[in-house]
Amino acid sequence: MKTRAGVFLLPLVFAAAAAGAPQTSGFVGSEPCKTCHADVWQKFYKNPHYKSVASGKEAPENTGCESCHGPGGAHLAAHGGKATIAAFSVLEPTEILDRCLRCHGETLARANIRHSSHTQAGVVCTNCHSIHKSPAPRFLLANNQPEVCYGCHADVRSQFSMPFKHRVNEGALVCTDCHNPHGAYQPTWRNGERPRMMDQVMAADEPCLKCHEEKRGPFVFEHPPVRVEGCEMCHFPHGSPNSRLLRRPVVFTMCLECHNGAPGFGRARLGDPVTPSTHNMRLPLYQNCTNCHSHIHGSNVSVFFLQ
């Protein structure tokens, strides 16, 4: 509260706390914070970070408000001000990341965050998480998860409006079912980073295999693109005009990207007989390759992936 002269008149509780602080640069606990930041304090008990206060076993630098914002003695003595405490609204992205990783840097999911695509683009924790006033039920997100991601990835939002898509907008799954927003580490890939921050399962298999187990293998006869390039060689993971999420409208146009020009395969000339060994792509019979090559992801009985 201010007087007309603009001088701060601290409430008695605040003043008493300031007087009782052993030094202006030291830790004073979280109690004085609720005098000015009552809206945050009243809901802080619901925050996962509150457990450091409730336990009563943590050191001052790891407890309550000061575990993130630093010692509050100087802030208290100066009657507030962003210059006297670690205010996240003015911190540099690297400083924000350093403060969060003091506690959250040991888990595998966040171990590679400093080298992730998000960090390299200047996106840090507070761009996605709302520590004090999160409306999301989990992870202190600034919004429901798809909306947080759509804030930057508008092109992906449009892909989920395709006729056939994974049902993210409907709530059947979320982005982190496939992606690791904190950085996924896989040393066999370029720069030690999986493209598009995929939450990799094993080797070159995509996270798709967590749901599509029947495609996992290993198979006696493997389709090389599946093993080498992964699912996205043929499929759009977010949405597609094709019912199988293919990158082409129909099956045979997808297959012809690799399988073209082989002897006895392709478009027969007018007047030429169509023998059983000829794949005449003008005929509807041959325009759905998976009618015959039904085990196209891999087979244990046929080198041509026949049933």
C-alpha positions as CSV (number, residue, x, y, z in Angstrom):
1,M,0.0,0.0,0.0
2,K,1.3,3.5,-0.9
3,T,0.8,7.0,0.6
4,R,0.2,10.0,-1.6
5,A,3.9,10.7,-1.5
6,G,4.5,7.3,-3.0
7,V,6.2,5.9,0.1
8,F,5.6,2.2,0.8
9,L,3.8,1.5,4.1
10,L,4.5,-2.1,4.9
11,P,2.0,-4.1,6.9
12,L,3.1,-4.9,10.4
13,V,3.8,-8.5,9.6
14,F,6.1,-7.6,6.8
15,A,7.9,-5.0,8.8
16,A,8.4,-7.4,11.7
17,A,9.8,-10.1,9.4
18,A,12.2,-7.6,8.0
19,A,13.4,-6.6,11.4
20,G,13.8,-10.1,12.5
21,A,15.9,-11.1,9.4
22,P,19.5,-11.8,10.5
23,Q,20.9,-10.2,7.3
24,T,19.5,-8.5,4.3
25,S,21.0,-11.0,1.8
26,G,20.0,-14.1,3.7
27,F,17.1,-16.5,3.6
28,V,14.0,-15.4,5.5
29,G,11.6,-18.3,4.7
30,S,8.3,-18.1,2.8
31,E,6.1,-16.6,5.5
32,P,6.9,-12.9,4.6
33,C,6.0,-13.6,1.0
34,K,2.3,-14.1,1.7
35,T,2.0,-10.5,2.8
36,C,2.4,-9.1,-0.8
37,H,1.8,-12.3,-2.8
38,A,-1.3,-13.6,-1.0
39,D,-2.9,-14.9,-4.2
40,V,0.1,-17.2,-4.8
41,W,0.5,-18.2,-1.2
42,Q,-3.2,-19.2,-0.7
43,K,-2.9,-21.9,-3.4
44,F,0.7,-22.8,-2.8
45,Y,-0.3,-25.9,-0.7
46,K,-1.7,-27.4,-3.9
47,N,1.6,-26.9,-5.8
48,P,4.0,-29.9,-6.0
49,H,6.8,-27.6,-4.8
50,Y,5.0,-27.2,-1.5
51,K,6.4,-30.5,-0.3
52,S,9.7,-28.9,0.4
53,V,8.0,-26.6,2.9
54,A,5.8,-29.4,4.4
55,S,8.7,-31.8,5.0
56,G,10.6,-29.3,7.2
57,K,13.8,-31.2,6.4
58,E,15.1,-29.2,3.5
59,A,17.9,-26.6,3.7
60,P,16.7,-23.0,3.3
61,E,17.9,-22.7,-0.3
62,N,15.7,-25.7,-1.2
63,T,12.6,-24.7,0.6
64,G,9.5,-22.8,-0.5
65,C,9.6,-19.6,-2.5
66,E,13.3,-19.1,-2.0
67,S,14.2,-22.4,-3.6
68,C,13.3,-20.8,-6.9
69,H,13.6,-17.1,-6.3
70,G,16.7,-17.1,-4.2
71,P,17.2,-15.5,-0.7
72,G,14.6,-12.9,0.1
73,G,16.4,-10.8,2.7
74,A,17.4,-8.0,0.3
75,H,13.9,-8.1,-1.3
76,L,12.3,-7.7,2.1
77,A,14.6,-4.9,3.1
78,A,14.0,-3.0,-0.1
79,H,10.3,-3.4,0.2
80,G,10.1,-5.4,-3.0
81,G,11.3,-4.8,-6.5
82,K,12.5,-7.2,-9.2
83,A,16.1,-6.1,-8.9
84,T,16.4,-7.5,-5.4
85,I,15.3,-11.1,-6.1
86,A,15.3,-13.6,-8.9
87,A,12.3,-12.5,-10.8
88,F,11.6,-15.0,-13.6
89,S,10.0,-12.4,-15.7
90,V,13.3,-10.6,-16.2
91,L,15.7,-13.6,-16.0
92,E,17.6,-14.7,-19.1
93,P,16.5,-18.1,-20.6
94,T,19.7,-19.8,-19.5
95,E,19.2,-18.5,-15.9
96,I,15.7,-19.8,-15.8
97,L,16.9,-23.2,-17.0
98,D,19.7,-23.3,-14.5
99,R,17.3,-22.6,-11.6
100,C,14.8,-25.3,-12.6
101,L,17.5,-27.9,-13.2
102,R,18.8,-27.5,-9.7
103,C,16.0,-29.9,-8.7
104,H,14.8,-31.3,-12.0
105,G,18.1,-32.1,-13.7
106,E,18.6,-35.6,-12.5
107,T,15.8,-37.4,-14.2
108,L,16.5,-39.2,-17.6
109,A,13.6,-37.4,-19.3
110,R,15.3,-34.0,-18.8
111,A,19.0,-35.1,-18.9
112,N,19.4,-33.7,-22.5
113,I,17.4,-30.6,-22.2
114,R,20.3,-28.2,-22.6
115,H,20.9,-29.7,-26.1
116,S,17.3,-30.0,-27.1
117,S,15.6,-28.2,-30.0
118,H,13.5,-26.2,-27.6
119,T,16.4,-24.9,-25.6
120,Q,18.4,-24.0,-28.7
121,A,15.4,-22.0,-29.9
122,G,15.2,-20.1,-26.7
123,V,12.2,-22.0,-25.3
124,V,12.6,-22.6,-21.6
125,C,10.5,-24.1,-18.7
126,T,8.3,-21.0,-18.1
127,N,7.2,-20.9,-21.7
128,C,5.3,-24.1,-21.2
129,H,4.8,-24.3,-17.4
130,S,2.9,-22.0,-15.1
131,I,4.4,-22.6,-11.7
132,H,2.0,-20.5,-9.6
133,K,-1.3,-20.5,-11.5
134,S,-1.5,-23.6,-13.7
135,P,-5.0,-24.4,-15.0
136,A,-3.8,-27.9,-16.1
137,P,-4.4,-30.9,-13.7
138,R,-0.8,-32.3,-14.2
139,F,2.7,-31.0,-14.7
140,L,1.9,-27.3,-13.9
141,L,1.3,-26.6,-17.6
142,A,0.3,-23.2,-18.7
143,N,-2.7,-24.7,-20.6
144,N,-3.9,-28.2,-21.6
145,Q,-1.0,-29.9,-23.3
146,P,-2.0,-29.7,-27.0
147,E,-2.7,-26.0,-26.7
148,V,0.7,-25.4,-25.1
149,C,2.3,-27.1,-28.1
150,Y,0.1,-25.5,-30.7
151,G,1.3,-22.1,-29.4
152,C,4.4,-22.6,-31.4
153,H,3.5,-25.5,-33.7
154,A,0.5,-24.1,-35.6
155,D,1.4,-26.3,-38.6
156,V,0.8,-29.4,-36.5
157,R,-2.6,-28.1,-35.3
158,S,-3.7,-28.0,-39.0
159,Q,-2.5,-31.5,-39.5
160,F,-4.8,-32.7,-36.8
161,S,-7.7,-31.3,-38.8
162,M,-7.1,-33.8,-41.6
163,P,-9.8,-36.4,-42.4
164,F,-7.7,-39.1,-40.8
165,K,-5.5,-38.4,-37.8
166,H,-4.3,-39.4,-34.4
167,R,-7.0,-38.2,-31.9
168,V,-5.0,-35.7,-29.9
169,N,-7.7,-33.0,-30.1
170,E,-10.3,-35.5,-28.9
171,G,-8.1,-36.3,-25.8
172,A,-7.3,-39.9,-26.8
173,L,-3.6,-39.2,-26.5
174,V,-1.3,-36.2,-26.1
175,C,1.9,-34.9,-27.7
176,T,4.2,-36.4,-25.0
177,D,3.0,-39.9,-25.8
178,C,5.3,-39.7,-28.8
179,H,7.6,-36.6,-28.1
180,N,9.9,-35.8,-25.3
181,P,9.7,-32.0,-25.0
182,H,12.7,-31.9,-22.7
183,G,15.0,-33.6,-25.3
184,A,15.4,-37.2,-26.2
185,Y,18.9,-38.7,-26.3
186,Q,19.9,-41.4,-28.7
187,P,23.6,-41.5,-29.5
188,T,23.3,-43.4,-32.8
189,W,21.6,-40.3,-34.4
190,R,23.0,-37.1,-35.7
191,N,24.4,-34.8,-33.0
192,G,23.2,-37.2,-30.4
193,E,19.7,-36.0,-30.8
194,R,16.6,-37.7,-32.1
195,P,14.8,-35.6,-34.8
196,R,11.7,-33.8,-33.7
197,M,12.5,-34.8,-30.1
198,M,11.0,-38.3,-30.5
199,D,10.7,-40.3,-27.3
200,Q,12.7,-43.2,-28.8
201,V,12.0,-46.8,-27.9
202,M,14.9,-48.8,-29.5
203,A,17.2,-48.6,-32.5
204,A,15.3,-46.9,-35.4
205,D,11.9,-47.9,-34.3
206,E,9.5,-45.0,-33.7
207,P,7.4,-44.5,-30.7
208,C,4.5,-45.8,-32.8
209,L,5.5,-49.3,-31.7
210,K,4.2,-48.6,-28.2
211,C,0.7,-48.8,-29.6
212,H,1.3,-50.8,-32.8
213,E,3.0,-53.8,-31.3
214,E,2.3,-56.1,-34.2
215,K,4.7,-54.1,-36.3
216,R,7.6,-54.4,-34.0
217,G,9.4,-57.5,-35.3
218,P,12.1,-58.6,-35.6
219,F,11.0,-60.4,-38.8
220,V,12.8,-63.0,-41.0
221,F,12.2,-60.8,-44.0
222,E,12.2,-57.1,-43.2
223,H,11.1,-54.2,-45.3
224,P,14.3,-52.0,-45.3
225,P,12.6,-48.6,-45.1
226,V,10.8,-49.7,-42.0
227,R,14.0,-50.7,-40.2
228,V,16.3,-47.9,-41.6
229,E,14.0,-44.9,-42.0
230,G,11.2,-45.7,-39.6
231,C,7.4,-45.3,-39.9
232,E,7.6,-41.7,-41.2
233,M,9.1,-42.9,-44.5
234,C,5.6,-43.8,-45.5
235,H,3.3,-42.3,-42.9
236,F,2.4,-38.9,-41.7
237,P,2.2,-39.3,-37.9
238,H,-0.2,-36.4,-37.2
239,G,-2.8,-36.5,-40.0
240,S,-3.3,-37.4,-43.6
241,P,-6.0,-37.6,-46.4
242,N,-5.3,-41.3,-46.5
243,S,-7.0,-43.7,-44.0
244,R,-3.7,-45.3,-43.2
245,L,-2.0,-41.9,-42.7
246,L,0.1,-42.5,-45.8
247,R,2.1,-39.7,-47.4
248,R,0.3,-40.3,-50.7
249,P,-3.4,-40.4,-51.4
250,V,-3.4,-44.0,-52.5
251,V,-1.2,-47.0,-51.7
252,F,0.4,-47.7,-55.1
253,T,1.7,-44.1,-55.5
254,M,3.4,-44.5,-52.1
255,C,5.0,-47.8,-53.2
256,L,6.1,-46.4,-56.6
257,E,8.4,-43.9,-54.9
258,C,10.8,-46.7,-54.4
259,H,9.5,-49.5,-56.6
260,N,9.6,-48.2,-60.2
261,G,11.4,-49.3,-63.3
262,A,11.8,-53.0,-62.4
263,P,11.5,-55.6,-65.2
264,G,7.9,-56.6,-65.7
265,F,6.7,-53.9,-63.4
266,G,5.0,-50.6,-64.1
267,R,2.6,-49.4,-66.8
268,A,2.1,-51.8,-69.7
269,R,1.9,-50.4,-73.2
270,L,-1.4,-50.5,-75.0
271,G,-1.8,-53.8,-76.8
272,D,0.7,-55.6,-74.6
273,P,-0.7,-58.8,-72.9
274,V,-1.0,-58.6,-69.1
275,T,0.7,-61.7,-67.8
276,P,0.7,-62.8,-64.2
277,S,4.3,-61.6,-63.8
278,T,3.4,-58.1,-65.0
279,H,2.2,-55.4,-62.5
280,N,0.2,-53.2,-64.8
281,M,-0.5,-50.2,-62.7
282,R,-3.3,-49.2,-65.1
283,L,-5.5,-52.0,-63.7
284,P,-7.3,-51.5,-60.4
285,L,-6.2,-55.0,-59.4
286,Y,-2.6,-53.7,-59.0
287,Q,-3.4,-50.4,-57.5
288,N,-3.7,-51.6,-53.9
289,C,-0.3,-53.2,-53.3
290,T,-1.2,-54.4,-49.9
291,N,-4.0,-56.7,-51.2
292,C,-1.2,-59.1,-52.0
293,H,1.7,-57.8,-50.0
294,S,-0.3,-57.7,-46.8
295,H,2.6,-58.0,-44.4
296,I,4.4,-55.0,-45.8
297,H,6.0,-54.1,-42.5
298,G,7.8,-57.4,-42.3
299,S,7.1,-61.1,-42.7
300,N,8.4,-64.4,-41.3
301,V,7.3,-66.5,-44.3
302,S,7.7,-64.5,-47.6
303,V,10.5,-62.3,-49.0
304,F,7.8,-60.5,-50.9
305,F,5.7,-59.9,-47.7
306,L,2.9,-62.0,-49.0
307,Q,0.3,-63.4,-46.6
